[in-house]
């Protein structure tokens, strides 16, 4: 490693550690030996995905053979402390965003971002100067939402239903709004829906000047069928992915035939973008015959690419994607330990959260 502080050999640092599924603690872990293509990063803030992080810490995330004990997390903002000999795109002192980290000596990396210090390969590190730290720490989650909205064809003026009130659903709604769509966001967490609605009211004047409509929020545990019948969505971004939810909204989408599947049949075609994760071995959450009968175009989005990450970071840097007011910041200490318990049991209330490891 080039000169930087501190050296990494034998170094220990605070981290979120999952000893076994559901047992989440805050403790010190030892960093491994960095390679010539690696970057040592002092974490400022790590972003919490209340969906994916929860599945990882409870052993329910099935896209990867994670071994316990592990350090979870896949997104963080930090400062480069040292670089390997072959690293050419970064320098010590750079503010960066990082995704996956290397394994630790005493724990595997369940992507490994929830740590005060961690080592990442250069390919997983992105320049982030000028990116707001809180929203920047959630850039992977935000990128999924941006990618989902990017799949919509001709969204300007279209009526888009977004299902899910977490950070991916919210960012998808904001990105669709940015593309000129009218957006109805459906969720069931009252606090989250209220926060999203409040942020839209605060931005109403700016949205009006840009010719955009505010996002409307509804509670899907109430009579959302009547809302869908009135809204008549043309397309859906679904971050929940359950058979019951899919069958609920599918019958309100336009179709190419006047069959009994549609409650309010409208001629035309629709799009559905699936942008969630279905744990516990669930592999089917939609009737493909029904999708074919309605001639729906279906997209599936999940991970990240460097191009999409750069684009999302640029949206944050330019102030086009604003989510800071929806993020709860958890400080290092007892409050973080309490929060980790809420993460494991699925009771996190805010739209999004991040863990603060160090000051800027």
Order of alpha helices (4+ residues) and beta strands (2+ residues): beta-beta-beta-alpha-beta-beta-beta-beta-beta-beta-alpha-alpha-beta-alpha-beta-alpha-alpha-beta-alpha-beta-alpha-beta-alpha-beta-alpha-beta-alpha-beta
